[in-house]
């Protein structure tokens, strides 16, 4: 009796993955338009939606927070990309703010037929208008100085510090000392800078009445547009060859030096650009809030600028800006209810962000994804071994 052998059955084919895989072309297409789409969405929300749904008071607060966001753009460039812990941005914020405030005070005095600002008349300043006030009567000079003066100070300080290879905590301490020195000097010059009261009571802004709510909304739009433009410019720096070189200096300065580049010049450019952004933010802060004083530019405000970028994510432009806005909002909200403890909470936020989440809230999704991937790999390895 003959038996017929059945042929061996073939191994079942592997089931195809559910759904078509994303093609490289589609991925490149989506990646190319993701950033412009996000920029357009931000522009619509800030310029189109916010003025329609917010009251004049809330819109004024948002304008103040957006000024802090402009500072955060520079912090993201200098610290997030360049590794420079800039704890003295209040210096450049104050220089830009005082340059704008001096022009506005002189313009208000000229409108009333006076030669001296109102606070100088109150303090009885002798010898007429100080010589270093006189050029700020020119609006073009004042506008230029809001950016040029902070950048010049940053270039001088950076050239002295970076060429001596001062970095890390030493650089942070020096920048903080500069902020403290400027605040102390402003307080001591009461007859010419307003002292602890600062400069306040502005009536006009380049011919527009600041008491008019419509003009206040115009100031908000100018601040929002400036923030969007600076974010776009910083984004171009990030993806440019200079941005890659700045990251290389942050990660391995000696290797960059061996390749023929001067790390001091690379860091100096980032520091100067960040100072210019802070100066512009201070200049826009003056007509939006109506005051500039030493209390807004000392050590504590300088640390606050960095905390906002750290909480949101210093390496991410959007994260740094949103973090600065969120921390500023929390300061305005919680400091009224908890004035004695807000400073401690602010310091705790900085410690937690730097120590436990260095990438800020912007990196939270990436951290969770890595942990999920690691747990999946561990589970797969245990399944294979068993």
NORHU-V521470 format. One record per residue. N is the residue number from 0. RES is the residue in one small letter. NEAR is the number of other C-alpha atoms within 12 Angstrom. Layout:
N & RES & NEAR
N & RES & NEAR
//
This chain:
0 & x & 3
1 & x & 4
2 & x & 5
3 & x & 6
4 & x & 7
5 & x & 7
6 & x & 6
7 & x & 6
8 & x & 8
9 & x & 8
10 & x & 7
11 & x & 7
12 & x & 7
13 & x & 8
14 & x & 8
15 & x & 9
16 & x & 8
17 & x & 8
18 & x & 8
19 & x & 8
20 & x & 11
21 & x & 13
22 & x & 11
23 & x & 10
24 & x & 11
25 & x & 13
26 & x & 13
27 & x & 12
28 & x & 14
29 & x & 16
30 & x & 14
31 & x & 13
32 & x & 14
33 & x & 14
34 & x & 19
35 & x & 18
36 & x & 14
37 & x & 20
38 & x & 25
39 & x & 19
40 & x & 16
41 & x & 25
42 & x & 25
43 & x & 19
44 & x & 20
45 & x & 29
46 & x & 31
47 & x & 19
48 & x & 17
49 & x & 24
50 & x & 29
51 & x & 16
52 & x & 14
53 & x & 20
54 & x & 17
55 & x & 24
56 & x & 18
57 & x & 22
58 & x & 31
59 & x & 34
60 & x & 32
61 & x & 36
62 & x & 43
63 & x & 38
64 & x & 38
65 & x & 48
66 & x & 47
67 & x & 50
68 & x & 49
69 & x & 52
70 & x & 61
71 & x & 56
72 & x & 57
73 & x & 53
74 & x & 53
75 & x & 53
76 & x & 54
77 & x & 47
78 & x & 42
79 & x & 40
80 & x & 39
81 & x & 41
82 & x & 32
83 & x & 45
84 & x & 40
85 & x & 51
86 & x & 43
87 & x & 45
88 & x & 58
89 & x & 51
90 & x & 52
91 & x & 52
92 & x & 53
93 & x & 53
94 & x & 50
95 & x & 43
96 & x & 47
97 & x & 49
98 & x & 44
99 & x & 48
100 & x & 46
101 & x & 49
102 & x & 42
103 & x & 43
104 & x & 46
105 & x & 38
106 & x & 33
107 & x & 30
108 & x & 25
109 & x & 20
110 & x & 22
111 & x & 15
112 & x & 12
113 & x & 18
114 & x & 24
115 & x & 33
116 & x & 39
117 & x & 32
118 & x & 29
119 & x & 30
120 & x & 19
121 & x & 14
122 & x & 17
123 & x & 16
124 & x & 21
125 & x & 13
126 & x & 13
127 & x & 18
128 & x & 28
129 & x & 22
130 & x & 11
131 & x & 15
132 & x & 28
133 & x & 22
134 & x & 21
135 & x & 27
136 & x & 32
137 & x & 22
138 & x & 24
139 & x & 17
140 & x & 20
141 & x & 34
142 & x & 31
143 & x & 25
144 & x & 34
145 & x & 39
146 & x & 36
147 & x & 29
148 & x & 34
149 & x & 39
150 & x & 35
151 & x & 27
152 & x & 35
153 & x & 38
154 & x & 29
155 & x & 19
156 & x & 29
157 & x & 37
158 & x & 24
159 & x & 19
160 & x & 26
161 & x & 29
162 & x & 20
163 & x & 15
164 & x & 21
165 & x & 23
166 & x & 29
167 & x & 20
168 & x & 15
169 & x & 19
170 & x & 29
171 & x & 27
172 & x & 23
173 & x & 28
174 & x & 36
175 & x & 30
176 & x & 25
177 & x & 29
178 & x & 35
179 & x & 30
180 & x & 21
181 & x & 33
182 & x & 39
183 & x & 23
184 & x & 24
185 & x & 31
186 & x & 25
187 & x & 18
188 & x & 22
189 & x & 24
190 & x & 29
191 & x & 35
192 & x & 39
193 & x & 33
194 & x & 25
195 & x & 25
196 & x & 23
197 & x & 35
198 & x & 40
199 & x & 32
200 & x & 28
201 & x & 34
202 & x & 33
203 & x & 31
204 & x & 33
205 & x & 26
206 & x & 18
207 & x & 21
208 & x & 22
209 & x & 27
210 & x & 22
211 & x & 16
212 & x & 19
213 & x & 18
214 & x & 23
215 & x & 36
216 & x & 34
217 & x & 27
218 & x & 39
219 & x & 39
220 & x & 33
221 & x & 26
222 & x & 40
223 & x & 40
224 & x & 28
225 & x & 31
226 & x & 40
227 & x & 33
228 & x & 21
229 & x & 35
230 & x & 38
231 & x & 25
232 & x & 24
233 & x & 34
234 & x & 26
235 & x & 18
236 & x & 29
237 & x & 28
238 & x & 17
239 & x & 14
240 & x & 13
241 & x & 25
242 & x & 28
243 & x & 20
244 & x & 32
245 & x & 36
246 & x & 31
247 & x & 26
248 & x & 33
249 & x & 30
250 & x & 18
251 & x & 17
252 & x & 27
253 & x & 17
254 & x & 17
255 & x & 23
256 & x & 19
257 & x & 13
258 & x & 14
259 & x & 12
260 & x & 19
261 & x & 23
262 & x & 36
263 & x & 32
264 & x & 29
265 & x & 36
266 & x & 44
267 & x & 35
268 & x & 32
269 & x & 43
270 & x & 47
271 & x & 35
272 & x & 39
273 & x & 52
274 & x & 48
275 & x & 43
276 & x & 49
277 & x & 52
278 & x & 45
279 & x & 47
280 & x & 51
281 & x & 48
282 & x & 48
283 & x & 50
284 & x & 47
285 & x & 46
286 & x & 43
287 & x & 46
288 & x & 36
289 & x & 33
290 & x & 33
291 & x & 42
292 & x & 38
293 & x & 37
294 & x & 27
295 & x & 38
296 & x & 45
297 & x & 36
298 & x & 33
299 & x & 28
300 & x & 36
301 & x & 40
302 & x & 38
303 & x & 43
304 & x & 55
305 & x & 52
306 & x & 49
307 & x & 46
308 & x & 51
309 & x & 51
310 & x & 45
311 & x & 42
312 & x & 38
313 & x & 46
314 & x & 37
315 & x & 35
316 & x & 45
317 & x & 38
318 & x & 33
319 & x & 43
320 & x & 45
321 & x & 38
322 & x & 43
323 & x & 44
324 & x & 36
325 & x & 34
326 & x & 39
327 & x & 35
328 & x & 25
329 & x & 25
330 & x & 30
331 & x & 20
332 & x & 15
333 & x & 20
334 & x & 19
335 & x & 14
336 & x & 12
337 & x & 16
338 & x & 16
339 & x & 13
340 & x & 15
341 & x & 23
342 & x & 23
343 & x & 18
344 & x & 21
345 & x & 32
346 & x & 24
347 & x & 19
348 & x & 32
349 & x & 31
350 & x & 20
351 & x & 20
352 & x & 28
353 & x & 25
354 & x & 14
355 & x & 18
356 & x & 24
357 & x & 27
358 & x & 32
359 & x & 39
360 & x & 33
361 & x & 27
362 & x & 25
363 & x & 21
364 & x & 15
365 & x & 15
366 & x & 18
367 & x & 15
368 & x & 13
369 & x & 14
370 & x & 14
371 & x & 14
372 & x & 14
373 & x & 14
374 & x & 14
375 & x & 14
376 & x & 14
377 & x & 14
378 & x & 14
379 & x & 13
380 & x & 12
381 & x & 11
382 & x & 10
383 & x & 9
384 & x & 8
385 & x & 7
//
